[in-house]
Amino acid sequence: MSAPSELKSVLDALSEPSILIDTDYRILAANGAYQRVFGDPSGMLGRTCHEVSHRYDRPCDQCGESCPRQTALKTGEPARVLHLHHTPRGEEYVDVELVPIRDGDGRVVYFVEMMKFLHEVGDGPQAFGMVGRSPAFNRMLELINRAAPSQTPVLLLGESGTGKELAAQALHSLSPRRGRPFVPVDCSGLTESLFESELFGYEKGAFTGAGQRKIGLVEAAEGGTLFLDEVGDIPLALQVKLLRLLETGTYRRVGGVETLRADFRLVAATHRGLGQMVEEGGFRRDLYYRISAFPVPLPALRERREDLPLLVEALLARLAPERPVRLSKAAMDRLLAYAFPGNVRELRNFLERALLLADGDTIEPRHLPEDLAPGLPAPAQAGRPGEVVPLDEAQRRYVRWALEQVGGDKKALAARLGISERTLYRKLA
């Protein structure tokens, strides 16, 4: 089937690389912007989009990825998704928007696929050490990409070591404020006496030792992004000061009388359950609603184990750029069986230690910590050899086994699994 001439004209009018696809996933035409990025498109015409973009022999949704075609076909509305595409420059993250085209009877007969490369919007996720291709990682990155162009406050949720500051930097880089400062604030290190002076600055003579005016971190973030890390650690008495700043958009330096206007995009992060803290009275409800307009969960490393080899490769290249170091299969298998309660930060520590212990270019199991207990049950613990059980039963056996490993401490296990205690009790039932 050839593309109608009027649709080819529509494609050529688009500034983004775009292709026309029929309902059988076949590529019918490409515009000039696409040709400038990918070269002569004649070799791909008639081939499927999933074959060209992903090297798949089946549609994306049958290979573990979300497919915007399914959503667009079902709703009749445009659909967006973040995908990892093969390009002449290698694999790149692409924001794909699919627009359904209807015939005179209202049936969807074509799709226009428009592509926007993340590296063209700002620095790509790899620039900040964010490495992965698992569904959990891609979903997190898609949410960041969705939120980045707006001014909506973003709340990053994840365990310690999952890379919340890296995610905040990527969000800033993909935003219209990327040319302005990115200012991180470690809220867990701010005492009551330091909170106002660090955030708002102070005037000369405001207190003993204030020999000159100092601008605060809010002022330093002018026009850019203010990243409040571990916002759940801010004492209750100080939360009202932060709330006032966010609601009025104004502040005064300590010891000053001039009202200053704040201009920043807020990104907050926490490893704590703020919703539960609100119910328990440990976090202000009004502040919680103010900062959690767009929550982005960051997956724990155990939730994206397929990314482990990529992470190991990237970390080794960063830690030992002059050494072509690799992990033996036995060492990699040992890491794959570990639960990583400390997430990527813990993985980095393991690799730093192994690099010091390994004299050659191969890291073996003996170079890893001796107490590297597996985080997954062995096959004999999951069931009899060769036994296939329903997924719910396998999960139930694993949770019971994991509970034994933490001495029956349900609260500790829930924290390590990244779920609430209520959910844990339900899985144990």
N, C-alpha and C positions, 0 to 999 in steps of 0.2 A: 504494500500500500504506500502511495506517495503522499506527501504532505500537501494540503490545499495551499494555493499561492497566497491567499489572504492571511493564513496563519504564519507563513514564512515571513511575510511583511511585518507582522506583529512581533515575531522573534527578533528580527533585525533592528526593531525600534528599541529593544531592551538593552540597557547598559551592562547588565550582569550576564555572565556566561549562561546560556539557556539552551534547552533542547526540547523538541516536541516528541511525545511518546504516545503510542496508541494503547488500547486497553489490554493488549497482550505483551506489554512491557517493551515493545519494539521501538527503537529510536528512528524517527522519520526525518528529522532535520535538526540543524544546529545553527546558531546565529554567529555573527562575526566575532563577538566577544569571546565565545566559546572557542572558535578557531584560533584566536590569538593566544589562548592559554594552552590548548591541547593540540594544536596543529590541524592538519587536514582531516576533516571528519569523515571522509568517504569510506574509510576502513571500518567505521563503527555503525554506519547506517544499515538498518535491518537487524542489528544485534540487540540484545536486551540490555536495559539500563543496569540491571544487577550484575551482568557479566562484565560490562565495560567499567563500571565504577568500583565494584567489589571483588571481581574475579569469582563470583558465585555462579553455580549452575542452576540455582533456584532463587526465587524472590527473597528479598531481605527478611521478611517476616517469618520465613521458613528456616532461616539461618540464625535465629536468635536476636535479630535487630528489629527495631520498629520501622515500619514502612509507611511513609506519608501517603502513598497511593491508596492504602486501605482506608485511611481516615477520610481522604478527599472523596473517594468513591462512595463511602457510606453517608457522609454528611452533605456532599455537593458543595462544600466550602474549601477554600485553600487550607493546606496543612503544612506545618513546618516541623523539621526534625534536624538534629545534628548528626552527621555521618562522617565516617572516616573513608575518604575516597582515594583511589589510585590516580595519581597525576604524573605528568612528566618530571615533576620535582620529587616524586616519592609519595608516600601516604600523607594526606593533609586533612585537617578537620574542615568540613564544609557545612555551612548552614543552608539546608535545602528547603526551598518552598515550592510546593506543587499546587498548581491551579487547574481545576477541572474545566474542560471546555465541552459545552453541550451542543447537540444538534437541534434542529427545529422542533423535534418532538420532546425535548427536555432530557434526552438521554446523554450521559457522559460518554463521549467518543474519543477524546484526546486529553492529554495532560501537558501543560507547560511546566517544565522543571527549571527553576532559577537557582543559581548557586552563588553564595557569597563566602569567600575564603576567610577564615579567622585571622590569618596572618596579614590580610589586607586591612582589617579593621583595627588591629593592634597587634602587639606581640602575641605569638601563639602560646598555647599552654605549656609547650615544651620549654619555652624561654624561662619559665619559673620552676623548672624541675618537676612539672606535673606530667607524669608518664602513665599511660594506660590505654587499653582498648576494650576492656570488659564492658558489658551492658551497664553495670552499676556506675563505673567511671564515666561512661559516655552520657548517662542520664544526669549525673551531677554537672558535667560540663555543659550540657544542653540548658540546664536551669540557669547557670551562670551567664551563658550567652544570651538567654532571654531577658534576664534582669539588667544586664550591663548598660544598654542604651538609656534606661529610665533613671529617674531620681529617687525611686522607691527604696526605702531602707531594706537591706538584706541581712538576714540572720543565718550565719553558717553554723550548722549543728554537727558535731562529730566528736569522737573520742580524742584524747590527747595523742598527738603524733600522726594524725590523718592529713595534715597539711593545710590547716585552716588559713594560715597567713599566706601561703602560696595561692590558695583559691581567691583570697581577697585581692592579691596583687593582680591575678589574671582578670578579675572582675573590673578592677580599676583600668587595666590596660585596654580592655575591650570597650570602655565607656567613653563618652565625649570629653571626659575630664582627664584623659590619659596624659595630656601635656602639662598637667599641674601636679602638685606634690601628692604623694601617697604617704600618709603619716600613721604609723602603727603605735598603739598605746596598750601597754600591758597593764590591764586593770587590776590584776592580782597583786601587783607591786605598788599600788597607790594607797598610801595611808590617808586617813582623814585630813591630816594636816597638810599633806602634799597634793591632795586631789585638786583643789581649786587653783593653787599656784601653778601646777603642772599643766592643767587643761586651759586655764584662762590667762595665765601669766600674772605679773604683778608690777606695780609702780615702784619707783625708787622710794625707799623709806617706808614701804608698806609694813615691814616687820624687821626685827633685828637681823642684820645680815643682808638685807635687800639694798645693796649699794647702788644699783642701777636698774632701769626698767628691763624687764624680760618678757618677751612675747610667749604666749602659751601654745600648746599643741593645736588647739582649735584655730588660732590665728595662723599657725604654720601650715595648716591644711587648706588655707584660703583658695577656693576655686577647685580643690582636688577632692581626695577621699580621706576620711578619718576612719581608721580601723580600730575598733575597741575590742581587743582580744580578751577572752575570759570575762565577758561583761557580767556573768553570773556571780563573780567574786566581789563586785562592788558592794560595800556595806550598805544596808538598808537606809541609814541616815544620809548617805551621799547620793542615793538614787534620785532624790527629789531635785538636786542641783542639775543632774544630767537631764532629767525630764523637762525642767524649765528651759534649758538651752535648746532642746529639740522642739518644744512647743512654740517658743517665742522667736527662735532664731537669733537671739541677742544674748549678750553677756557683758560683764565688766571685769576688767583686770582687778586682782586683789589690791585694795588700797586706792582704786580709781573711782571716778564718778562718771566718766564718759561711757555711754552705752554704745557698744560695738556690735555690728551686725555680722553674723556668722554665715559663711557660704561654703558648705562642704556636703559631700554625699556620705551618708553613714553606712558603714558595714560593721556589723558586730559578730562576735563568735563566742561560743561556749561549749564546754563538754558536759555541762550540767543540764538536768531536766528543768528548764525554767517554768514550764507549766505546773509541774509538781511543786516547785518552790513558791509559786504564786498561791497555790492552794494551802500551803503550809505557812504562809505569811513571811517567807524569806525574800520575796521579790515583789516589787510594786506591780500591781495588775495594769495600771495605766501605762507604765513604762514598758511593760512586756508587750502590750498591744502596739505601742509606738515603734518598737524596734523589730517586730516580727512580722511585718507586712508580707515579706517574701522569704520564707524559710527554705534553706538549701541543705539537705542532709549530705554529709560527706561519708562515703562508705568506709568501713574499717577494712584493713588489709585482708582479713579472713573472709570478707564478703566479695573480694575480687582476687582470688588466688591465681587466676589465669594471668594476672598482670605481674606476678612475682618475677618471672624471668626477665621481663622488660625492665622492671625496676632495678633488679640486680645489675643488669647490663649498664643501665644509665648511671647508677651509683658508683659502680666500679670505674667507669670512664671518668667520673668527676673526682673520685678519691685518689685514683692512681692513673692519671692521664699518660704517664710515661711507661706503664707496664701493661702488656696485653694479657691481663689476668682473666681467668674464667673459673666457673664452678664445675666440679665433677658432677656426674649424674647423681652419685650417692649424696653429695652435699646438697644439691638442689632438692632431691627427694626429702631430705631431712628438713629443709626449710619449708617445703610445701606441706609437711605434716604438722607444722608448728602453728599455734593459734595466734601469735603475735599480739599480745595485749597492749604492747607499746607501739604497734603499727609501724609505719614507714620509718619513724625515728629509731625504733628498736632494730629494724633491719639494717639501717645505716650503721648503728653501733656494732652489730655482729660483723659486718663486712670490714669495718675499720680494724677491728681486732684481728680478723682472719688475715688481712693484708700484712699485719705486723708479724704474724706467726708463720705465714707461708714463705718459704725461701724461693720456691719456683713460681711458675705462672699458673698453677692450678690449685684452687682452694678445695681441700678435702674435708670430710666430716671431722677429722681430728683437729682442724683449725677452728671449728665452731665451738661454742660453749658446751661443756660436758653435760650441763643440766638442761639442755635444750629438750624439754619434755614435749612429746607430740601433743598437738591440740585436737587431733582427730582420733577416734577409736580405731584400733586395728580391725581387720576384717573379721577376726574371730570374735571380737566384742560386738560387732554390728550384727552378727548372725552366724549361722553355720556356714562352712565353706560351700560356695556355690549357691547359697540360698538367696533368692530374690524376694524382697518383702515390699509392701506398699510404702510409698514415700513418707506418709505420716508416721508409720511404725518405725522406719529407719530414723526419722528425726526424733521420735520419742525415746528410742534406745540411746541415741547420741546424747540427748539432754540429760538422761539419767546417768550415763557414764561420766559426762562432764561434771555433774553435781558431785560425784564421788571424788573427782580430782581436786575440787576446792573444799573438801571436807564437809560437804553438806551446807555450805554457806550460800543460801539462795540469793541474797542481796548481791554478793560478790559475783556470782555466776551471771546474774541478770546484767550487771554492769559490763562484764567481759563479753557477753553475747550481744550487747547493744540493744537490749529490749527491756521493757518494764517488768517489775516483779509479778504484776498481774498476768502479763503475757506468759511469763515463765511458768507460773502455777497452772495456766491453761494447757501449756505444752506437756507438763508433767502428768496431767490428769489422764 
